[in-house]
C-alpha cells in the first residue's frame, strides 16, 4: 500500500541523517524531494503546494529536541502534516441517528459500490451489532441487483427485493417502508453508477436523496484513479451533501494520491477504506495510523485490533495451558496457528502494519502466503496420529503425505524441520511471542494501547502462539 510514496519519503529522511541541525538549505532540499514524491504519487497539485508550504514553515526555525536527529525532527513535521491533510486524529465514524438510519452510497460505475455495500453491512453487523438491510436501486446494470442479493446471502443480512422494471425512487420508498416494519437499524442503499459524471445520473441520485433523507451520504471512489478521484469527489460534493468518502482498492494503490487529496479537496472525511475483495476487507480510516504506514512506521494499533478479532480466545487459552504444562507443540497446533495468521490477513497484512516490515515487497509476501497454504496442505495429508506425534513420520509415510498434498518428500521434510524448530522455541518461550513482542513495542507508540495495555490477545500470556 502506497509503496512508491513510502520509499521516496524514506530516502528523503535518510538524506538528513548525520546532520547537526535543520537549516534552511537542508529543509529546502528535503521539501523538494517531498514535493517530487507527492507529485509522483498523483496527489493533486493544490494539495501538494499547501502541504509542502506547511511543512517548510513548521520545519524552519523549529527547536530540535536534543534527543532527536534532524531527520527525526523533520519526519515528525511531515507526519503531523500528513495527519492534518488526511483529516486529523481519530476515525470519523458513521452518524446514524434514529432507526432506520439510511446510508446512501454514490459513485461512478466500476468503483466497487455494490461490494462496498456488502462490506459495510458486514462491518455494521459484526462490529456495531446493528440489524441491517440492503437494497439495490441500480436498475441499469443487469447483474447489479442479483450481485447484491448474492452478497447479502453470503454475509447473512436481509436484501429488499427490487426489479429492473421499477423506478429507483419507488424501490427506495418501498425499501424504507419495509425497514421500518422490520425494525431495521440501518438501511444501506446501492445506487446506479455511470462511466462519467453526467446530468441524468446526478438528477437521479438527488431525487433519491430527497426521497430518503439519509443520515449518511457516502461517496465511493476507486483510489487507483489518483487525481481523478479528488476531481470526481468534488463534482459529487457539489451535487449532494456528502457526509464522507469510502476509498476502494487501497491495497492495490502504490501511489496514495487519492488518500492525500480527497479529504482536503472535498472537505469531507474519509470514513472507510477497502483493502481487498473479501466482504471483511473494509477498515475504518484512521489518518494518524495511515500516516504511520506511509512513513514506514507500521500500524500496530490496527494489527492488535485484527488479532483480537481473528483469534479464537478459547483455543489460544487451551494452547497456552498446554504449553505451561510442558506438553509438546504438535503439527495440529502449528496448523491452527497458521489458520489464525490467515484469519488476520496473512503475511501481507502483517508486513503492512508491523513496524520495520514495510519493505517486504508484494512478491515476497505472496510467496510467503503460498508457502503457508502448501504447509497446511501437507499437514492436512497426515493422519491425526501423525499430526499429534510427528516422530512417526518416516520413509513410506513421507512419500504418502507428499503424494496426498501434491508436493515432494523434501518439502515434507522442510515442514517437519520447521515444526521441530518451532516446538523448541515454544518450549523455551512458554507463554509465547507476538504478545510479548507487541508489549515491547507499546512504549514506542504514542499514547500507548487502548485499555491500558496490550494483553488480552488470546490466553493467559496474551498473543496467539508462535505468531504472537
Secondary structure, 3 states (H helix, E strand, C coil): CCHHHHHHHHHHHHHHCCCCCCCHHHHHHHHHHHHHHHHHCCCCHHHHHHHHHHHHHHHCCCCCCCCCCHHHHHHHHHHHHHHHHCCCCCECCCCCCCCCEEEEEECCCCCCHHHHHHHHHHHHHHCCCCCEEEEECCCCCCCHHHHHHHHHHHHCCEEECCCCCCCHHHHHHHHHHHHHHCCCCEEEEECCCCCCCCHHHHHHHHHHHHHHCCCEEEEEEEHHHCHHHHHHHHHHHHHCCCCEEEEECHHHCCCCHHHHHHHHHHCCCEEEEECCCCCCCEEECEHHHHHHHHCCCCCHHHHHHHHHHHCCHHHHHHHHHHHHCCCCCCHHHHHHHHHHHHHCCHHHHHHHHCCCCCCCCHHHHHHHHHHHHHHHHHHHCCCHHHHHCHHHCCHHHHHHHHHHHCCCHHHHHHHHHHHHHHHHHHHHHCCCCHHHHHHHHHCCCCCCCHHHCCCCCCCCCCCCHHHC
